[in-house]
Amino acid sequence: MTAPASPRVLVVDDAPDSVEVVRRNLTANGCEVLTASSVAQAVGILDGEPVDLVITDLRMPKVGGLELVRHVRENMRNTEIIVVTGYPSIGGAVRAMKTGAEEYLPKPFTDTELLTAVECAMAKLRARRAAHSNGDGGGPRIQGIIGESPALREVLDAVRKASASNATVLLSGESGTGKELVARAIHYQSARGSAPFVPVNCGAVPEGLLESELFGHVKGAFTGATESRAGLFHAADGGTLFLDEIGEMSLAMQVKLLRVLQDKEVWMVGASRPRRLDVRIIAATNIDLPRLVRSRAFREDLFYRLHVITIPIPPLRERGDDVLLLAQHFATKLANELGKPVPRFSDDVLRVFRHHHWPGNVRELENVIQRLVVMVEDDVVEIPDLPCIMRFSSAGDSRVTRPLAEVEMEHICNVLEFAQGNKTRAAEILGIDRKTLRDKLKTLGMGTSDCTHAGSISPVGEFSPGLRALDGDKTAGG
């Protein structure tokens, strides 16, 4: 991670001695300082290069400092202003603040007063930039998505492009990578952002109910339909319907969904006529849909209807230092919710976070951090505090010399822990049947409890310096 650049400050005053005092002070405290003796000269500098902070005298010949404040505020969003004057008055302070100055310093001021004012103004500037940042210090911020890795930046770029259209989007990626978060970002960045975003997990709704849930039904359409009820397509009218785990949808339902995508009309179950709706579809899958198409488990024509814009979401293990940004974000968020100090992690723990395989991706990381925040009692989180499988894999330098059985045991443990001990789910992720998993556990001398035990960890202090993260209300995929 690159350290933030030194603040660039422009000092404007017609008194050379005053300029020199401020310049020396700020330079000694790590600022890059430019100087100007008039408003006209200052405007010329501002037009030619970026400046973080302007410190200007209020009374100067010809054009005064208030005109410079007005010029900066009207033309430079990312520049803060401090006004200084040797003729302080309440009226002058009010006018300066109303015009757009962040601070008002009467002369003479102490070094501490100057530096405090500068730090205050820069803190406001950093907050403003963070509110419009996507993690790399430039460009608009994508709501809720945390990360700076090249892999994530590709996703953010695709999100911006997809948001500018109404095209159907297909999100692909492993479980826990944040596909719903990306879908929400596309929706809220688009012209539909003020309309509903309606998520539905196609694998969680029983097959017999999915048609009624999606399309609605009229009274008497089937036994128990005592009244007409609109479906999720109706709820998303004008907005976005997010179809998660689209690969779990049956072939019969795929035909009906295809008809909706083609005709832009929805037939309620039992209705005699369709209703035209304006709904954007964003679908997501953690399954290889082309493989399902080849095996005839997914309709080819529906696949190509969904495959207009495809955005692959990278797994956490391919996102570099994003894992540390996310760990900081979750640690701060969860500690604040519990009223605890934000945990501080040792360098060894950060190394484990950075190199862990994370089969459960961002969701797994959030669960690990939550467990640590809850269980910690010591001042610093160390390797022994981590869950057992993370302790087992912490000897990263010896990875290439480890026996195959050891690597296999680690991966099975990872998957079982992610599946919370559910052997059926773990077998699905591993691509083997439940009996094979049971035999492997027996051969390796392992039980499910060996992989789901969690160590305790301590929440204290603050996160390691040099790491930073964006805000986000949900698990971050990006």
Residue pairs with C-beta under 8 A, 6 or more apart in sequence:
1 148
1 321
1 466
1 467
1 468
3 466
6 30
6 31
6 32
7 30
7 31
7 32
7 52
7 53
7 118
7 122
8 31
8 32
8 34
8 49
8 50
8 51
8 52
8 53
9 26
9 31
9 32
9 33
9 34
9 51
9 52
9 53
9 54
9 55
9 118
10 33
10 34
10 35
10 36
10 42
10 45
10 46
10 51
10 53
10 54
10 55
11 19
11 22
11 23
11 26
11 33
11 34
11 35
11 36
11 55
11 56
12 35
12 36
12 37
12 38
12 39
12 41
12 42
12 54
12 55
12 56
12 57
12 60
12 65
12 68
13 19
13 22
13 37
13 56
13 57
13 60
13 84
14 37
14 38
14 57
14 60
14 61
15 57
16 37
18 57
18 84
18 107
19 35
19 37
22 33
22 55
22 114
23 33
23 35
25 111
25 114
25 115
26 33
26 114
26 118
27 33
29 115
29 118
31 118
34 45
34 51
36 42
36 44
36 45
38 60
38 61
38 62
38 63
39 56
39 60
39 62
39 63
39 64
39 65
39 67
39 68
39 71
40 62
40 63
42 54
42 56
42 68
43 68
43 71
45 51
46 54
46 71
46 72
46 75
46 76
46 79
50 78
50 79
51 76
51 79
52 78
52 79
52 80
52 122
52 125
53 79
53 80
53 81
53 82
53 118
53 121
53 122
53 125
54 68
54 69
54 72
54 79
54 80
54 81
54 82
55 81
55 82
55 84
55 118
56 65
56 68
56 69
56 81
56 82
56 83
56 84
57 65
57 83
57 84
57 85
57 86
58 64
58 65
58 66
58 83
58 84
58 85
58 87
58 92
58 96
59 65
59 85
59 86
59 87
65 83
65 85
65 96
66 83
66 95
66 96
66 99
69 81
69 83
69 96
69 99
69 100
69 101
70 99
70 100
72 79
72 81
72 100
73 81
73 99
73 100
77 128
78 125
78 128
78 129
79 125
80 102
80 121
80 122
80 124
80 125
81 100
81 101
81 102
81 103
81 121
82 101
82 102
82 103
82 104
82 105
82 117
82 118
82 121
83 96
83 101
83 103
83 104
83 105
84 104
84 105
84 106
84 107
84 109
85 92
85 104
85 105
85 106
85 107
86 106
86 107
88 104
88 106
88 107
92 104
93 104
96 104
97 104
102 120
102 121
102 124
103 117
103 120
103 121
105 113
105 114
105 117
109 117
129 137
130 141
130 470
130 471
131 141
132 139
132 140
132 141
133 139
133 141
133 470
134 140
134 141
134 142
134 145
134 153
134 156
134 470
135 141
135 145
135 146
135 147
135 148
135 152
135 325
135 469
135 470
136 148
136 153
140 160
141 470
142 156
142 159
142 160
142 185
142 189
142 478
143 184
143 185
143 188
143 189
143 472
144 181
144 184
144 185
144 470
144 471
144 472
144 473
144 474
144 476
145 152
145 155
145 156
145 159
145 178
145 181
145 182
145 185
145 470
145 472
145 476
145 477
145 478
146 322
146 325
146 326
146 329
146 469
146 470
146 472
146 476
146 478
147 319
147 322
147 325
147 326
147 476
147 478
148 321
148 322
148 325
149 314
149 318
149 319
149 320
149 321
149 322
150 320
151 314
151 318
151 319
151 320
152 314
152 319
152 322
152 477
152 478
155 182
155 311
155 313
155 314
155 477
155 478
156 478
158 309
158 311
159 182
159 185
159 186
159 189
159 311
160 189
161 309
162 169
162 186
162 190
162 309
162 311
163 185
163 186
163 189
163 190
164 190
165 309
166 190
166 192
166 280
167 308
167 309
168 261
168 280
168 281
168 282
168 283
168 305
168 306
168 308
168 309
169 183
169 186
169 281
169 282
169 283
169 308
169 309
169 310
169 311
170 246
170 282
170 283
170 284
170 285
170 289
170 306
170 307
170 308
170 309
170 310
170 311
171 179
171 182
171 183
171 282
171 283
171 284
171 285
171 310
171 311
171 312
171 313
172 284
172 285
172 286
172 289
172 310
172 311
172 312
172 313
173 179
173 284
173 286
173 312
173 313
173 314
173 315
173 477
174 286
174 313
174 315
174 359
174 361
175 286
175 360
175 361
175 363
175 429
176 316
176 360
176 361
176 362
176 363
176 364
176 418
176 475
177 313
177 314
177 315
177 316
177 361
177 362
177 477
178 313
178 361
178 362
178 474
178 475
178 476
178 477
178 478
179 244
179 284
179 286
179 313
179 477
180 199
180 242
180 244
180 284
180 474
181 472
181 474
181 475
181 476
181 477
181 478
182 311
182 313
182 477
182 478
183 197
183 199
183 240
183 242
183 282
183 284
184 197
184 242
184 474
185 478
186 240
186 282
187 193
187 197
187 239
187 240
187 242
187 280
187 282
188 197
190 240
190 280
192 238
192 239
192 240
192 280
195 236
195 237
195 238
195 239
195 240
196 235
196 236
196 237
196 238
196 239
196 240
197 236
197 239
197 240
197 242
198 232
198 235
198 236
198 239
198 240
198 241
198 242
199 242
199 244
200 213
200 214
200 232
200 241
200 242
200 243
200 244
201 244
201 245
202 210
202 243
202 244
202 245
202 246
202 248
202 249
202 253
203 244
203 245
203 248
204 245
205 213
207 250
207 253
210 249
210 250
210 253
211 253
211 256
211 269
212 221
212 222
212 229
212 231
212 269
213 231
213 232
214 231
214 232
214 233
214 253
214 257
215 231
215 233
215 256
215 260
215 266
215 267
215 268
215 269
216 228
216 229
216 230
216 231
216 233
216 234
216 266
216 268
216 269
217 225
217 228
217 229
217 231
217 268
217 269
217 270
217 271
218 225
218 228
218 268
218 269
218 270
218 271
219 225
219 226
219 227
219 228
219 270
220 270
221 268
221 269
221 270
221 271
222 269
222 270
225 269
225 270
228 268
230 268
231 266
231 268
232 241
233 241
233 260
233 266
233 277
233 279
234 266
234 275
234 277
236 277
236 279
237 277
237 278
237 279
238 278
238 279
239 279
239 280
240 279
240 280
240 281
240 282
241 279
241 280
241 281
241 282
242 282
242 283
242 284
243 249
243 257
243 281
243 282
243 283
243 284
244 283
244 284
245 284
245 285
245 286
245 287
246 283
246 284
246 285
246 289
246 306
247 285
247 286
247 287
247 289
247 292
247 298
248 287
249 257
251 297
251 298
251 299
254 298
254 299
254 302
255 299
257 302
258 299
258 301
258 302
258 305
259 267
260 266
261 281
261 302
261 305
261 306
262 305
263 274
264 276
264 277
264 278
265 274
265 275
265 276
265 277
266 274
266 275
266 277
267 274
267 275
268 275
281 306
283 306
289 298
289 303
289 306
290 303
292 298
293 299
293 300
293 303
313 477
313 478
315 358
315 361
316 322
316 323
316 326
316 358
316 361
316 362
316 364
316 365
317 356
317 357
317 358
320 354
321 354
321 467
323 353
323 354
323 356
323 358
323 365
324 350
324 353
324 354
324 464
324 467
325 467
325 468
325 469
325 470
326 362
326 365
326 366
326 469
326 476
327 345
327 350
327 353
327 365
327 369
327 463
328 463
328 467
328 468
328 469
329 469
329 470
329 471
329 472
329 476
330 365
330 366
330 369
330 370
331 342
331 343
331 345
331 369
331 372
331 373
331 459
331 463
332 342
332 463
332 469
334 369
334 370
334 373
335 341
335 342
335 343
335 373
335 459
336 342
338 373
338 374
340 373
340 459
341 459
341 460
341 461
341 462
342 459
342 460
342 461
342 462
342 463
343 372
343 373
343 376
343 381
343 457
343 458
343 459
343 460
343 461
343 463
344 379
344 380
344 381
344 460
344 461
344 462
344 463
344 464
345 353
345 380
345 381
345 463
345 464
346 380
346 381
346 382
346 383
347 464
348 382
348 383
348 394
349 381
349 382
349 383
349 385
349 386
350 464
351 394
351 396
352 383
352 386
352 390
352 393
352 394
352 396
353 365
355 396
356 390
356 393
357 393
357 411
357 414
358 364
358 365
359 411
359 414
359 415
359 418
359 429
360 367
360 414
360 417
360 418
362 475
362 476
362 477
363 475
364 417
364 418
366 475
368 386
368 387
368 390
371 387
371 454
371 457
372 381
372 385
372 386
372 456
372 457
372 458
372 459
373 457
373 459
375 385
375 454
375 455
375 456
375 457
376 385
376 456
376 457
376 458
376 459
376 460
377 456
377 458
378 385
378 457
378 458
378 460
379 458
379 460
379 461
380 458
380 460
380 461
381 457
381 458
383 391
383 394
384 391
384 455
385 455
385 456
385 457
385 458
386 394
386 455
386 457
387 417
387 453
387 454
387 455
388 413
388 450
388 451
388 453
388 454
388 455
389 410
389 413
389 414
389 417
389 451
391 455
392 410
392 413
393 410
405 444
408 440
408 444
409 444
409 446
411 430
412 426
412 430
412 437
412 440
412 441
412 444
412 446
412 451
413 446
413 450
413 451
414 451
415 426
415 429
415 430
416 423
416 426
416 448
416 451
416 452
417 451
417 452
418 426
418 429
419 425
419 426
419 429
420 452
421 448
421 449
421 451
421 452
423 434
423 437
423 438
423 448
424 434
426 437
427 433
427 434
427 436
427 437
430 437
432 440
441 447
441 448
470 476
